[in-house]
Amino acid sequence: MANAKFRVRAVNQAGEVLFSGTKTTLKNGFFEIWLPRGQSITLSVEKGRLVSERRLTTYDGAKTCLTDFRLS
């Protein structure tokens, strides 16, 4: 979905909100969000009533590009 707006929220394991706001996808359908290293984070992506949520980490060796969030 190019140029689509999503509500995005990132919360670390201590409950600190790292990001909460709207992101607009680029022409390729992706958006970027930079998160601090060395944390376990719950990332939520919402579009209307559709939601995708999962836990990710930013430790050494962790994936830096996540492309498999599915809204349901």
Number of C-alpha atoms within 10 A of each C-alpha: 11 12 14 15 16 18 15 20 19 22 18 19 11 9 10 10 13 15 15 13 9 14 18 17 16 14 11 9 11 16 15 11 9 8 15 12 11 11 15 16 23 18 19 19 19 17 14 9 7 10 16 15 17 11 13 17 18 15 13 9 7 11 10 13 9 9 7 7 13 10 14 10
